[in-house]
Amino acid sequence: MAAAPPEKFFEGDTPHGLVKRIIYKKYLQAYVAKTQRLKTIIIDGFAGAGRYGNTWPIDIEKYGSPMIALLVALQFLCRKRLLIPWLFNIYMSESLEWDQLQGDMVRTIQEESEAIIPRQSGYECSKKKMYLYFIEKDGKCFTQLVKCVKTYLYIFLRQLGINNHLIVKQGANHGYETVDFYITHKDFPLECHISNCEFKDFEPPQMPEWSRRLTFLDPFGYSDTPMEQVRKYVDDHSEVFINFMSHQVNDAIEKIAALYGIPLSECQVIPRQEIPRFRQFVLNIRMGENTPAENCSRSYIEHIKEYTGAEYALMFEIRGRKNAVIYHLIHFTHHRKGLEAMKESMNTCSQYEGTFKMSDYRIVCEGIALTIGNQQDDAIVAEDVYREFRGKQGVPIGDVETFVWEHSPYVYRKKILKILETSDPPRLISVVNEDTEEERVRRRNTYPDWGKWLLTFADEDFEDVLSGLKALKL
């Protein structure tokens, strides 16, 4: 079946599409808050039209990805500048105040959108801290996105009484059309640039000093994200969140080579009859429990890490109405805090225990409601922690945190340790502070951040552990 034209795609929505955007929104909220001590750059390589259909939703996650980035940025700046202290809520779609403000804005936009012409103040604020870049190759979607951003910015600023602080510029860059938005008010140091071109042709903007960059890539297929281009967006100061179309990867040697960063010269000498074996080698497709699509994604993760040095990667599996894998959301970062924030976001949307995964089939065909929130069973996580550290003495609490964050499909909670300490018999049998000069005393079953806690876990031979404790004088 032929794919729908891009502008038609944005007329509807799907459960997995909503989940994808919720994950993105939640991660953006954490990312913006963390990086605004510096400067934040957000790039959307396949931006689309900005919204689905002709509605102006109240819930942020019901917009397209570029509008999600814009709204999260604006609300953070409102909170930071304390213009409207009650405006920002980390779970924005649950905030009554935001619903009221957004509802008023939506009604205004629907009434006035065709007549809006932003007034210009004639100067630009030089102290920008938020840079948004939206890239869209389809002409109709580009036009709709420009109108969407312009309309929302104008109404938003007018609600605050500063609508004369918006400049809109149209021009050309490297042969393609661009529209640039600048907010000139000192409390909203933001600029937004929209480019009508392909992601493959877009050159990453120069990063200002002391800045951090997040790039979101949500293509219609896998051939539009060649390794040569993607690797430009992953470094010590930059990370990528990509919709990897794992189920579409086929036998086209040139596309596979570009996707995985393999020199084409090394592929052209392969005889036609050897192509299946080449594909098996490159994509790491093997017999076992994993699906071919999952193996494609895991192989892609290893290639990205090899080319960019990315230290951490997380993967979220998306299945369609027939319960078959349609793509994987993959996040690459060099930083532990980025891993933790993305894991929190993915954990919120997973429908399955012990893995990051959702399926339209469960929602549409089985009638299982999509529940957004932390569904993790901490008792199961506690069992994993105990298996890893059973019988070990003097374990720094940070080692337990690292195990959960980096080597398990779960998020870390202190409740995990409480479960082990209060079990019968207890499996966490000693918690002592390595900092001997600290005078504060912890309450039982708590693990305050002020302590350097060393943990001892029970073993099957409980007496041996107690003897070891006495020997260490713990």
Disulfide bonds with the S-S distance in Angstrom:
none
